[in-house]
């Protein structure tokens, strides 16, 4: 077995490692509006586990939080923007259900 590693291979491995690390970090970051929705859901739902593990219940809770925050002008009130933030928050809560 040779101890020599081609420089292009090292560069490719390093590049993929950095890209994966950056991609993971960006995937975990929520928009400000989505974070506000997540915070509202967590504050208003003391026992989140049964809610976040049921998509129907989660949709109702996230929708209610999104509407309340949009009406209070805590998040962007544009329907499409608020809906996208709600979907982002819902996905986050579903996949990070604890």
Secondary structure, DSSP 8 states (H G I E B T S, - for coil): ------HHHHHHHHHHHHHHHHHHHHHH---HHHHHHHHHHHHH-S-HHHHHTSHHHHHHHHHHHHHHHHHTTSS---HHHHHHHHHHHHHHHHHT--
